[in-house]
Amino acid sequence: MDKKGKGKLIQSVQRALDIINCFSEHDVELSLHEISERLELNKSTVHGLLNTLYINRFIQQNDNGNYMLGQALFNKSIYAIRATKIKLRSISNGYMAGLSNKYKCSSHIFTVESNKLHFLDMTTPANSYYIISTVLNDLMHLYCTASGKILLSHMNDAARNDYFDNTEFARFTENTMTSKKEILENLNHVIQNGYAIENEEIEEGCIAIAVPIYTKHSDLFGTISATGSKVKIAGHEDDIVTDLKGISEKITNELF
């Protein structure tokens, strides 16, 4: 298959995909008339395509006759996420290793699913006797970790308010921010600057920097970060941010 997408298109397949692409977060269900209008196709043609998709469970129908995406797409989406993670690990590993060796830090990649961070991969510097890394478990605190701040900064208002209402903000060091006002001000800086810094907020002497990884549609897909001792990181923050953003952009271009 032509990697640049210049091969022959099969019209019937393209039209079936166009039907699936009619549905979105704001258009969960559509009528036959609405789909026909959007695709500028007659109802008979669209109905035949919908029937084929229905039989294969890619489309389902409500009691009111409107159409929605089907269960088969949900099942396939699970496999697609797994495949994307495998590809992400393959793409990112070399970049992460280069970052780790350059700044003598550990590098982590997390994916984002349902407003949660999921650890994907980690690299450490070669020929380093001591390594500072992240404890990887479900108790990772969002408000005082670099990748957590990236996730919080991208949450919608409802999800973020729910997080604040249901989180006990513990103080781990003198640098840990525990007031909602202070945390929100920090998140505004994250949004404006496109990166987050964890400045000895979990452990004294430990600094982490994270940037978002986006899809082609600018949706948050994950984070990539550098974690190391203050001695190694301090003074190099701007260079690390530049390198992390460059890696993130390369990952987006190669992955999506």
C-alpha positions as CSV (number, residue, x, y, z in Angstrom):
1,M,0.0,0.0,0.0
2,D,1.2,3.5,-0.8
3,K,2.3,5.1,2.5
4,K,1.4,8.5,1.2
5,G,-2.2,7.5,0.5
6,K,-2.0,7.9,-3.3
7,G,-3.4,4.5,-4.1
8,K,-6.7,3.8,-5.7
9,L,-9.8,4.6,-3.7
10,I,-12.8,2.2,-3.7
11,Q,-15.9,4.5,-3.9
12,S,-18.3,2.2,-1.9
13,V,-15.7,1.7,0.9
14,Q,-15.1,5.5,1.0
15,R,-18.8,6.2,1.2
16,A,-19.2,3.7,4.1
17,L,-16.3,5.4,5.9
18,D,-17.9,8.8,5.2
19,I,-21.1,7.6,7.0
20,I,-19.1,6.5,10.0
21,N,-17.3,9.9,10.0
22,C,-20.6,11.7,10.1
23,F,-20.9,10.7,13.8
24,S,-19.1,12.7,16.4
25,E,-19.2,13.8,20.1
26,H,-22.0,16.2,19.2
27,D,-23.8,14.0,16.7
28,V,-24.2,10.7,18.5
29,E,-27.3,9.7,16.5
30,L,-28.4,10.8,13.1
31,S,-31.4,10.1,10.9
32,L,-31.3,8.7,7.3
33,H,-32.2,12.2,6.0
34,E,-29.5,13.9,8.0
35,I,-26.8,11.5,6.7
36,S,-28.0,11.8,3.1
37,E,-27.9,15.5,3.3
38,R,-24.4,15.6,4.7
39,L,-23.0,13.2,2.1
40,E,-25.1,14.7,-0.7
41,L,-26.2,11.2,-1.7
42,N,-29.7,9.9,-2.3
43,K,-31.5,8.1,0.5
44,S,-31.6,4.8,-1.4
45,T,-27.8,4.7,-1.7
46,V,-27.2,5.7,1.9
47,H,-29.8,3.2,3.2
48,G,-28.0,0.4,1.4
49,L,-24.7,1.3,2.9
50,L,-26.2,1.7,6.3
51,N,-27.8,-1.7,6.0
52,T,-24.5,-3.3,5.2
53,L,-22.8,-1.5,8.1
54,Y,-25.7,-2.6,10.4
55,I,-25.4,-6.3,9.4
56,N,-21.7,-6.1,10.3
57,R,-22.5,-4.3,13.6
58,F,-20.6,-1.1,12.7
59,I,-23.9,0.8,12.9
60,Q,-26.9,0.3,15.2
61,Q,-30.4,1.7,15.2
62,N,-32.5,3.2,17.9
63,D,-36.2,2.5,18.5
64,N,-36.9,5.9,16.9
65,G,-35.2,4.8,13.7
66,N,-32.1,7.0,14.1
67,Y,-28.6,5.5,13.5
68,M,-25.7,5.4,15.9
69,L,-22.2,3.8,15.8
70,G,-22.2,0.1,16.5
71,Q,-20.6,-2.3,19.0
72,A,-18.1,-3.6,16.4
73,L,-16.4,-0.2,16.4
74,F,-16.0,-0.3,20.1
75,N,-14.3,-3.7,20.0
76,K,-12.0,-2.6,17.2
77,S,-11.1,0.6,19.0
78,I,-9.6,-1.4,21.8
79,Y,-7.4,-3.2,19.4
80,A,-6.5,0.1,17.7
81,I,-5.4,1.6,21.0
82,R,-3.2,-1.4,21.7
83,A,-1.7,-1.2,18.2
84,T,-1.1,2.6,18.6
85,K,0.7,2.0,21.9
86,I,3.0,-0.6,20.4
87,K,3.8,1.8,17.5
88,L,4.3,4.7,20.0
89,R,6.8,2.7,22.0
90,S,8.7,1.8,18.9
91,I,8.7,5.4,17.6
92,S,9.6,7.1,20.9
93,N,12.3,4.8,22.3
94,G,15.2,6.1,20.4
95,Y,14.2,9.7,21.0
96,M,13.8,9.0,24.8
97,A,17.2,7.2,25.0
98,G,18.9,10.2,23.4
99,L,17.2,12.6,25.8
100,S,18.2,10.4,28.8
101,N,21.8,10.2,27.8
102,K,22.1,13.9,26.9
103,Y,20.8,15.2,30.3
104,K,21.6,12.1,32.5
105,C,17.9,11.8,33.4
106,S,15.2,9.2,33.1
107,S,12.5,9.7,30.5
108,H,8.9,8.5,30.7
109,I,6.0,8.3,28.3
110,F,2.4,8.2,29.5
111,T,-0.8,7.8,27.5
112,V,-4.0,9.5,28.5
113,E,-7.3,7.5,28.7
114,S,-10.5,8.6,30.5
115,N,-8.7,11.4,32.4
116,K,-6.0,9.0,33.7
117,L,-2.3,8.6,33.0
118,H,-1.2,5.2,31.9
119,F,2.5,4.4,31.9
120,L,3.8,3.2,28.6
121,D,7.6,3.3,28.5
122,M,10.8,4.5,30.2
123,T,14.4,5.0,29.4
124,T,17.4,5.6,31.6
125,P,20.9,7.0,30.8
126,A,23.7,4.7,29.9
127,N,26.6,4.4,32.3
128,S,24.9,6.1,35.2
129,Y,25.3,4.6,38.6
130,Y,22.3,6.4,40.2
131,I,19.0,7.0,38.5
132,I,16.0,9.1,39.6
133,S,12.7,7.7,38.3
134,T,9.0,8.0,38.8
135,V,7.1,5.5,41.1
136,L,4.6,4.0,38.6
137,N,1.3,3.2,40.3
138,D,-2.3,4.3,40.4
139,L,-1.5,6.7,43.2
140,M,0.4,9.1,41.0
141,H,-0.6,12.6,42.1
142,L,-1.7,14.9,39.3
143,Y,-1.5,18.2,41.1
144,C,2.2,18.0,41.9
145,T,3.7,15.9,39.1
146,A,4.8,17.2,35.7
147,S,2.8,14.8,33.6
148,G,-0.2,15.1,36.0
149,K,-0.2,18.9,35.6
150,I,-0.3,18.4,31.8
151,L,-3.4,16.2,32.2
152,L,-5.1,18.6,34.6
153,S,-4.5,21.5,32.3
154,H,-6.3,19.8,29.5
155,M,-9.3,18.6,31.5
156,N,-12.7,20.3,30.8
157,D,-14.1,22.4,33.7
158,A,-16.4,19.6,34.9
159,A,-13.7,17.0,35.1
160,R,-11.2,19.4,36.7
161,N,-13.8,20.5,39.3
162,D,-14.6,16.9,40.1
163,Y,-10.9,16.2,40.6
164,F,-10.5,19.1,43.1
165,D,-13.7,18.1,44.9
166,N,-12.5,14.6,45.4
167,T,-8.8,15.0,46.1
168,E,-7.0,15.5,49.3
169,F,-4.0,17.7,48.6
170,A,-1.1,16.4,50.7
171,R,2.1,18.4,51.2
172,F,5.2,16.3,50.4
173,T,7.8,19.0,50.5
174,E,8.0,22.8,51.1
175,N,7.4,23.3,47.4
176,T,4.2,21.3,47.2
177,M,1.2,23.4,46.2
178,T,-1.9,22.5,48.1
179,S,-4.4,25.4,47.6
180,K,-6.8,25.3,44.7
181,K,-6.0,28.9,43.8
182,E,-2.2,28.2,43.7
183,I,-2.6,25.0,41.7
184,L,-4.9,26.7,39.1
185,E,-2.5,29.6,38.7
186,N,0.2,27.0,38.0
187,L,-2.0,25.2,35.5
188,N,-2.5,28.5,33.7
189,H,1.2,28.8,33.2
190,V,1.2,25.2,31.9
191,I,-1.4,26.1,29.3
192,Q,0.4,29.3,28.3
193,N,3.9,27.8,28.1
194,G,3.0,24.3,26.7
195,Y,5.0,22.4,29.4
196,A,4.9,21.6,33.1
197,I,7.6,21.6,35.7
198,E,7.6,19.5,38.9
199,N,10.0,21.5,41.1
200,E,10.9,19.4,44.1
201,E,7.2,19.0,44.8
202,I,7.2,15.2,45.5
203,E,10.8,14.7,46.5
204,E,13.5,17.2,47.5
205,G,16.3,17.4,45.0
206,C,14.1,16.0,42.2
207,I,12.9,17.9,39.1
208,A,10.7,16.7,36.3
209,I,9.6,18.4,33.1
210,A,6.8,17.2,30.9
211,V,5.1,18.3,27.6
212,P,1.9,17.0,25.9
213,I,1.7,14.7,23.0
214,Y,-1.1,15.6,20.7
215,T,-3.0,13.9,17.9
216,K,-3.3,15.5,14.5
217,H,-6.6,17.0,15.7
218,S,-4.8,18.6,18.7
219,D,-6.4,16.2,21.3
220,L,-4.2,15.2,24.2
221,F,-2.9,11.7,23.6
222,G,-0.2,11.5,26.2
223,T,2.9,13.1,27.8
224,I,6.7,12.7,27.5
225,S,8.8,13.8,30.4
226,A,12.4,14.1,31.8
227,T,13.1,13.4,35.4
228,G,16.4,13.8,37.2
229,S,18.3,15.4,40.1
230,K,18.3,19.1,40.7
231,V,22.0,19.0,40.1
232,K,21.6,17.6,36.6
233,I,18.4,19.4,35.5
234,A,18.7,22.9,37.0
235,G,20.0,25.4,34.5
236,H,19.1,23.2,31.5
237,E,15.3,23.6,31.8
238,D,14.9,25.7,28.6
239,D,17.0,23.2,26.6
240,I,15.1,20.2,27.9
241,V,11.7,21.9,27.1
242,T,12.9,22.6,23.6
243,D,14.0,19.0,23.1
244,L,10.9,17.5,24.7
245,K,8.6,19.7,22.4
246,G,10.7,18.6,19.4
247,I,10.3,15.0,20.3
248,S,6.6,15.4,20.9
249,E,6.1,17.0,17.5
250,K,8.1,14.2,15.8
251,I,6.0,11.5,17.6
252,T,2.7,13.2,16.5
253,N,3.9,13.4,12.9
254,E,5.1,9.8,12.8
255,L,2.2,8.3,14.8
256,F,-0.8,10.1,13.4
